[in-house]
Structures are given as C-alpha cells and as structure tokens.
C-alpha cells in the first residue's frame, strides 16, 4: 500500500506543478498581450472615452 500512496502522491505533485505552470503561462500571455495593446495611460483614457462614445451612440431599445 505504501508504494501506491507514494505513486499517487508523486502524480498529484506533477499534476499540481503542471497546472501551476499553465496558469502562469496563461497569465503572462494575457499580460503581454494587454501590455502591447495599451502603451501608455493616455491610450487607456482614450480607449475608455471611445467605449463611452460607442455605448452612447448605440441604438437604445
């Protein structure tokens, strides 16, 4: 029973490390994509203003 427990424990550790690596890779990918999209605070403010104008211009039902 002890070897089975050690095997399951090592599988769990490997699975946990894999999940952690995937989460970190995803977050880095999202961050890098966002960082490329918005280069400065002015760009962010401009995008927010554009979004507000588009929402106001949308036909209201």
N, C-alpha and C positions, 0 to 999 in steps of 0.2 A: 504494500500500500504506500509505503514511503516513496519509492521511485515514481509512482503515478502522481503523487502530490507534488514532487519536485518538477516533474514534466509539465503539469498543469500550471504551476507557478511560473516556470520559465516561459511558457506560451503566453500567459497573461502579461508578463513584463514586456515581451516582444510586441504583443498587440498594443499595449498601452504606449510604448515608445513610438510605434508606427502611427498611431492616432495623433499623438502629440506632434510628430514631425509633419503630418499632413495639415494639422491646424496651423502650425507656424508657417508652413509654405503658403497656405491659402491667405493668411493674414498679410504676409509680405507681398504677395502678388496683388492683393487689393490695395494695400498702401502704396505700392509703386505705381499702380495704375492711377490712383487718385492723385498722387503727387505729380504725375505727368500732366494730368488734366488741369489742375489748378496750380499755377506757378506763383501766384502772389495773393495777398489779401485783397487787392483791387479786383483781381479776376473773380474771386469768390463773391465780393459785393456786387460786381457787375452781373454775375450769373443769378444771384438772388433777385436783383432788380428785373432781369429778363423773365425769370419764372413768375414773378408777381404780375408783370405786364401781360404775359401769356394767359395767366389764370383770369385776369380781369377782361381780357379780350375774348375769352371762350364764351360761346353762346350759353346763356343760362336757361335751364329748363324749368 
